[in-house]
Amino acid sequence: MIAPLALLAPAALAAAGPASCPEDNSRTMTLAEAAAAEPGLCVRLEAIAWNGRLYVDVDAIYAGVSIAYRGDTAGRPVRGGPARMAFDPASRDFVDAGSSGAPRAPMPQWLRLTAQTARCAGVQCTADTAPVLDIVMADRVRDRPVERQLRADVASAAWKLRPLAADSLWTARFAAAADALFPALRSRDPQQWVPMLGGRWLATADRARVERLLGAQTSPFASALRAPAKLQRVILGWDAATLDAGERALVDAGQEAEAIVCWSDHADAERLWPIAAFDADNRPGRPYACARIAYSIRGGEPQWRAFIDQAAGGLAEP
């Protein structure tokens, strides 16, 4: 199994430049083999890079199994010209070497890498001596999109989100919250939806972002808000295995829980619902729009707040 990611601070990444690894002196292997290899070995491999992590395949993204990588000095292309990729230590991600200063979306992408195996050491490491790859060269693998998984792609046991049980006491609570939230969002009137998204606790930037999302024609909310008559809805909770003991105790006691509510006007929405929270990102092109609801019972009084999460990048639609 690939060891967990060691998340490094930007300063540590900038300081840790990889040694030279000639391509003709590099050994081809899998990401798992590179993670288990001795430090100082030059390797060639293919992997998915996303948000500072390397994954052996899409299954590994959903399983959360990855290895850290480190790049070269900020702003300097990893060996090669503008057709290659450059590492940006500030974001711990790869960008086109010819335009590394331009704004970009953190899209997951297949890369063909030359790297040197290493071990993490220092206060920035989540696990001392965790495997790390020092990237020497990176090429994007063209015409190989990284697509999200649908329910039919994996066994239900692998889902990180799953519909709440009909007889769960939380189902009725979240359904009532969603029944109140959707008309407020459909009105596109901030006076109606702002109180449900935190009221005065909703940051100005988040309020503006949600306003833009609700009004954008490319937003997944555009079709959902226009078609209430044929709308389908699902209430998704986190798989119990993803919760720690304290979180499970609060859920079981009926005190606190979170759920993701999604709406879709697609007739086949049942097969399209997200199976992981990072796919409930309201990215343009998603066949559903989602809101996250945090619910709690304090002093005997039910309280809830909705969040409209959004990501600039994410896994592509299949």
Residue pairs with C-beta under 8 A, 6 or more apart in sequence:
1 32
1 65
2 31
2 32
2 35
2 56
2 60
2 65
2 66
2 67
2 131
3 35
3 67
3 127
3 130
3 131
4 65
4 66
4 126
4 127
4 130
5 52
5 53
5 66
5 67
5 68
5 126
5 130
6 68
6 120
6 124
6 125
6 126
6 127
6 130
6 131
6 132
7 52
7 68
7 124
7 126
8 16
8 52
8 68
8 70
8 92
8 120
8 124
8 125
8 132
9 124
10 89
10 90
10 92
12 70
12 122
12 124
13 70
13 71
13 87
13 89
13 92
14 73
14 74
14 89
16 70
16 118
16 134
17 72
17 73
17 134
18 70
18 71
18 72
18 115
18 116
18 118
18 134
18 135
18 136
19 40
19 116
19 134
19 136
20 136
21 42
21 43
21 114
21 115
21 116
21 136
21 137
22 42
23 44
23 114
23 137
25 42
26 42
26 43
26 44
26 114
27 41
27 42
27 43
27 44
28 43
28 44
28 45
29 37
29 43
29 44
29 45
30 45
30 56
31 45
31 47
31 54
31 55
31 56
31 67
32 56
33 43
34 41
34 43
34 45
34 67
34 115
34 117
34 131
34 133
35 67
35 131
36 131
37 43
37 117
37 131
38 117
39 117
39 118
39 119
40 116
40 117
40 118
41 116
41 117
42 114
42 115
42 116
42 136
43 114
43 115
43 116
43 117
43 133
44 112
44 113
44 114
45 112
45 113
45 115
46 110
46 111
46 112
46 113
46 141
47 54
47 55
47 56
47 110
47 111
47 113
48 54
48 55
48 56
48 57
48 58
48 60
48 61
48 108
48 109
48 110
48 111
48 146
49 55
49 69
49 93
49 94
49 108
49 109
49 111
49 138
50 61
50 93
50 106
50 107
50 108
50 109
50 146
50 313
51 92
51 93
51 106
51 108
52 68
52 69
52 91
52 92
52 93
53 66
53 67
53 68
53 69
54 66
54 67
54 68
54 69
54 113
54 133
55 61
55 65
55 66
55 108
56 65
58 146
58 147
58 148
58 149
58 315
59 149
59 154
60 66
61 108
61 146
61 315
62 149
62 154
62 158
62 160
62 275
62 276
63 158
67 131
67 132
67 133
68 120
68 130
68 131
68 132
68 133
69 115
69 132
69 133
69 134
69 135
70 87
70 118
70 132
70 133
70 134
70 135
71 78
71 86
71 87
71 88
71 89
71 92
71 94
71 135
72 78
72 86
72 87
72 135
72 136
73 89
74 88
74 89
74 90
75 86
75 100
75 101
76 86
77 84
77 85
77 86
77 97
77 100
78 84
78 85
78 86
78 87
78 97
78 135
78 136
78 137
78 138
79 114
79 136
79 137
80 97
80 137
80 139
81 97
82 96
82 97
82 98
83 97
83 98
83 139
84 97
84 137
84 138
84 139
85 94
85 95
85 96
85 97
85 111
85 138
85 139
85 140
86 94
86 95
86 96
86 97
86 100
87 93
87 94
87 95
87 135
87 138
88 94
88 95
88 100
91 106
93 106
94 109
94 111
94 138
94 140
95 102
95 104
96 102
96 104
105 312
105 313
106 311
106 312
106 313
107 146
107 313
107 314
108 146
108 313
108 314
108 315
109 140
109 141
109 146
110 140
110 141
110 144
110 146
111 138
111 139
111 140
111 141
112 138
112 139
112 140
112 141
113 133
113 135
113 137
113 138
113 139
114 135
114 136
114 137
114 138
115 133
115 134
115 135
115 136
116 133
116 134
116 136
117 131
117 132
117 133
117 134
118 131
118 132
118 133
118 134
119 129
119 130
119 131
119 132
120 127
120 128
120 129
120 130
120 131
120 132
121 128
121 129
145 316
146 315
146 316
147 315
147 316
147 317
147 318
148 274
148 279
148 314
148 315
148 316
148 317
148 318
149 275
149 318
150 271
150 272
150 275
150 318
151 159
151 270
151 271
151 273
151 275
152 271
154 275
156 162
158 275
159 239
159 275
159 276
160 238
160 239
160 242
160 275
160 276
160 277
161 236
161 237
161 238
161 239
161 260
161 273
161 274
161 275
161 276
161 277
161 280
162 236
162 237
162 239
162 275
163 234
163 235
163 236
163 237
163 273
164 170
164 171
164 174
164 235
164 236
164 237
164 259
165 171
168 237
169 254
170 237
170 251
170 254
170 257
170 259
170 295
171 235
173 295
173 302
173 304
174 235
174 257
174 259
174 261
174 293
174 295
175 235
177 261
177 293
177 295
177 304
177 306
178 233
178 235
178 261
178 291
178 293
180 196
181 193
181 196
181 261
181 291
181 293
181 306
182 228
182 263
183 192
184 192
184 193
184 196
185 193
185 214
185 221
185 225
185 291
186 225
186 228
187 193
188 211
188 214
188 215
188 225
190 207
190 211
193 210
193 214
194 202
194 207
196 305
196 306
197 206
197 207
197 210
197 305
197 306
197 307
197 308
198 305
209 310
210 308
213 219
213 221
213 282
213 308
213 310
214 221
214 225
216 222
216 284
218 284
218 285
219 282
219 284
219 289
220 282
220 283
220 284
220 285
220 286
220 287
220 288
220 289
220 290
221 282
221 289
223 265
224 231
224 263
224 264
224 265
224 288
224 289
225 289
226 265
227 265
230 265
230 267
231 263
231 264
231 265
232 263
232 264
232 265
232 266
232 269
232 270
233 261
233 262
233 263
233 264
234 261
234 262
234 269
234 273
235 259
235 260
235 261
236 259
236 260
236 261
236 262
236 273
236 274
236 280
237 257
237 258
237 259
237 260
238 258
238 277
240 248
243 251
247 256
250 256
250 257
251 257
254 297
255 296
255 297
256 294
256 295
256 296
256 297
257 295
258 292
258 293
258 294
258 295
259 292
259 293
259 295
260 274
260 277
260 280
260 290
260 291
260 292
260 293
261 290
261 291
261 292
261 293
262 273
262 274
262 280
262 288
262 289
262 290
262 291
263 288
263 289
263 290
264 272
264 273
264 287
264 288
264 289
266 272
266 287
266 288
269 287
269 288
272 287
272 288
273 288
274 280
274 288
274 290
277 292
278 311
278 314
278 315
279 286
279 314
279 315
280 288
280 290
280 292
280 309
281 290
281 309
281 310
281 311
281 314
282 289
282 290
282 308
282 309
282 310
282 311
283 310
283 311
283 312
283 313
283 314
285 317
286 317
287 317
290 309
291 306
291 307
291 308
292 306
292 307
292 308
292 309
293 304
293 305
293 306
293 307
294 304
294 305
294 307
295 302
295 303
295 304
296 302
296 303
296 304
297 303
